[in-house]
Amino acid sequence: MKLAVSFLLIPMVLAGCSDGMHSAKSGDFAGKTYASDGERIYFTGQSESGSSITSIGGHHHMRMHGGSCVTCHGVNREGGARMIPWFWVTAPPLTASALTGDHEDQGHAHKTYDVNALKKAITEGINPAGEQLDDLMPRWEMQEKDLDSLVSYLLLDDEKPH
């Protein structure tokens, strides 16, 4: 029985450490030029000054690999990354249309995100209905200027290049 469990756990552990969950800082995003401070924060997790933005909690792979928003929410902010080993939990999309569009068809009965609601979600982990976001979502500690830049980037029209 122990051997069978071991054979099941090994692939899960290896999948959990896959390249898709590694740091944006050490990956293809370091050293690139970004159109805005918010875009740089999304891809690298670094402030305008180049210092890392601190996260509290969140998905263990993101913490282990020094990730940023892109680690779970994807290059095009489309979400969908499975939060291994919680295979039933996926990161939601962070496109402007997903944040400001109708949420009821996604099983969420809360208002859409505006600037203030999005800031509260990023820093406190609370959605527009006042409910806690999943604990897999980190709570970010950042300067107001960086938070403003990130929120502006997230609320940009989805058609703009990323």
N, C-alpha and C positions, 0 to 999 in steps of 0.2 A: 504494500500500500504506500509506504514512504517513497519508494522508487517511482511509482506512478505520479504521485504528487510532485516530486522533484522534476520530472519530465514536463509537467504542466507549468510549473513555476518558472523554469529557466527561460522559455520563450517569452513569457510575460515580462520578466525582468529585462531581457534584452530588447524587447520592443519598447519598453518604457524608457530606455536609454538611447533610443534611436536619434539619428541626426535631426529629425524634424522637431525635436524638443530641446535642441542645444541653443546656446547663447547667440543672440543677435550680435553681441559685441565681438565675438570671435569668428563669426560667420561672414557671409557676403555683405553685411551692412556696415561693417567698420570702415572708416575712412572715406565713405562716399559723401557726396555733396547732396544736401537735401533742400527742397524748395522752401521749407519753413522750419522754425524751431520745433513746432509740434510734430512734424513728420519725423525729424531726427529723434525726438523723444520716443515716438511710437516704435521706431525701428531699432534704436540702440539703448534706450533707457538712460540716456545721458542728457544732462541739462545743457543750457547754452554755454556754461563755463567748462563743460566737459566732465563734470563730476557725475558719478552714478546717482540716480534717483533711488532712494530707499523704498523698499517694499516691505510690508508686514504681512506675514501669512502667504497664502496663495499656494499654487500647485508646486509640489516638491521639485519637479524637474526645472521649473522656471527659477526657483530659488537656488538649486544646485548649480545651474549653469549660468546664472547671472542674467537671465532673460529680460525681456521687455514685452510690451503689448503684442508684438508680432509673433512671439513664441507660441502663443495660444490662439490668437485671433487671425493670424495669417497675413501674408504680404498684401493682399487686396482687401483686408479687413473683413473677409467673408466668414470667419469663424469656422467651426466644424471640427477642430482638433479634439480628439478623444483625450480625456484626462486620465490616462492610464495610471493606476490600475482600475479606476472607476469608469469602465467602458461605456456605461450608460450616460455619462455626463460629457457634453460637448461644449466647447466655448462658443458663445453666441456671436453673430456677426456684429461688427462695429461700423458698418457703412452708415452714411447719413440717412439713407432711406430706412434702414433697419432701426436706427435710433429714434427717428422722428415719425416713422410710419405707424400704421395700425398694428398693435401688439396682440390683439385678441386672437388672431388666426395662429399665433405661435403659442397659445396657451397662457398668455400673460394678460391680465385684466387691469393693467395699470396705464396711466397716461403716458404719453410719449416723453422722451427726454428733451429738455431744453438745456440751456447753458448751466443753470444752477443745479438741476437734477443730475446732469452728467458729472459735474464737479463733485457732488455728494456721492455718487456711485464710485468714482475713482478714489476718493480719499476716505470715505466712510463705509463703502460697501452697502449702500442703501439705494433701492430703486425708487422711481417716482411715486409709488404707492406707500412708501415708508417701510417696505419689507427688506430684510437682509438679503443681499446677494449670496450665492453659494460661497462657502469658505474657500473654495479653490481660487476665487478671484482675490488677488492681493489688494491690500489697501496701500495706496502710494502716498508717501510724504514728499511734497515738493513745494517749491516757492510758488507764490501766486502767479508770477509771470510765466513760469513753466506750465502750470496748470491751465492758465488762459490759452497758451499756445497749443497745448495738446487738445483741449476741447475745441478750439477753432479748427484744428486739423480734422478731428473726428466728425465735425458737423459740416465739412466741406461737401460739395456736390460730388457724388460717387463717380461721375464721368471724368473728373480730373485725374491726370496720371499720378501714380503713387511711386 
